[in-house]
């Protein structure tokens, strides 16, 4: 079983049984493959008698997205496992515990989070997550600060940049987020009803200019080790608990890319809630909560990052320079707003969509949600470099809602 | 001779004799060690009969700067050799040809440039280099463009970032250029006569703010593969020929760091010329030529970079976005001006100085040159983010000269 091959159920069980001390020696393990088969095999292995269980995630040597298939490096399993372990050190309790990583099999054995559900599904169902902003802002402040030049030895950081060079998965982002939506690409996918809006994106030079700047920062700005794909489908949640999963897109990039992903996916849910919550008052309340969650996410991130900087900052000059941290965080905010916009736009006209909007069965409701998401997303992109407070997100949403 | 050890003269000759076809079989080779012994051994090996010669450069496992010694990775020889070979491909004729690289011995065998002299010495002697601006702007436009995301495959570029991660030599820059001069560091070295000016640097919060921004870009902004130490002591020149040497500081960083190094060192010579050229008219003419060389260096870089972008640009979105290249080059200009300032300041108050100024024997003349260089350097730093044309350098120099 040493060379790489996709595991069978039986092989997965055998590996679990070989993990000394995890399951009782005589456990009768059951195993289900619960992955979607697009990128990874995911085995859920459990022992009914003891109630113990774990997850095995094995990378497949290809990616399937919306029917297409292309080869994909197994090295992403190493990146995912190493990033997960690091996140567990920097933000304990906010990621699954990694029990074992097997580089040959591209296999990560980790904590079972079956008590949680994917946050995107929870939000679609109208679930409230009152602790989410606190949790995710801690996760981002800790993982971003302590992997940046401000929070770690700057020579060690350079080696870590090398450890997380991730060309193949970055290319997916570069193409699907920062290129295809802004041109008539065969990778795009959108409802024919909004073709006019898609074409408007292709012909908007001022928008391309802003996206070009965001794209360049994504390509060059090695601020911190990002999760790289921090949408609500990469988060397991309950109202009490938040667990960030799937960091296979990890690489050194601009902090705002992670923060923007969180903001964008809350806003995509906001746009979709025109359908999912039918009661007007309830819907308005839920949407307001989404907007205040966004503000809390940013404010939480900012205040926690400031506290870490004060207590653990390693860089003498930038720490001593008056006003520098304000300036720095101001630009992280702007990046977050810009990347949030880019991530909304691509979910409407690009290759990969989100259930919050795509699964709306009614054509007119879905189109309204799509147009609202595009209106918000493009405006976030247009105004990102002028933004001076997170309040601009609210302003943009209210304006888009009223137009 | 397989394990690393510093070569003797005899061993260097033996290696040269073993290079098939370079020297005649029966050549009677002579060899001199011509390095300064601070970082490398440099052997000049020649055959009088055939007139052929070459240079062998071997990295030493330590660095000595102004009497201090610290251990230093031999990996810098790999970086230097790989960067030199790449530069030879991208800017042929503007770097020495590499004949061989031996990773175990940390040894690079390369073209002998004894017909050239170190440009800094030439400038001190009042030599004019009418082709220099054209040559160095070609070198920078080609090496920077074709290693950036605009001029090469963006996934290959990420691998190249990894190939040129250079923590130890970057740390020298981070400390000596972006930290020590702005605090009372034991690494600093300056004439007691200008202690007031050094202390002013330590207490100038607005200056620290700008240096902090420049420092952060140096740490995070992987725009292109830089030479990393592009001062006039890293350039062999004749009035007809320019050869860039010693790229052991190579790493992925902001383009303006290389361009700024060239500008700074022309300006340091400018400041020193108050002493070296005694005749007032001649001095004024030479100084004007230095200033117009700076303008030609920037303009040459900009126009060549634009031409490469048009002909060889690989990035669809940034190429299609109206006004993006103007915006991008505007920021490269600002960075160049800021880094030029930082590189001037450190040569006056930091650890490593330049002969253009340090070797002025007369105390009063030397102090005048030092104060002029500091006045120009600090103003370049202060105004970098407002600069909209290379003409600002002229303005700053004229103002500093008149005050």
Interface residues (C-beta under 8 A of the other chain):
Chain A: X149 X154 X155 X156 X158 X159 X161 X162 X165 X166 X167 X168 X170 X171 X174 X178 X179 X182 X183 X205 X206 X208 X209 X211 X212 X213 X215 X216 X219 X220 X221 X222 X223 X315 X316 X317 X318 X320 X321 X322 X323 X324 X327 X328
Chain B: X149 X154 X155 X156 X157 X158 X159 X161 X162 X165 X166 X167 X168 X170 X171 X174 X178 X179 X182 X183 X205 X206 X208 X209 X211 X212 X213 X215 X216 X219 X220 X221 X222 X223 X315 X316 X317 X318 X320 X321 X322 X323 X324 X327 X328
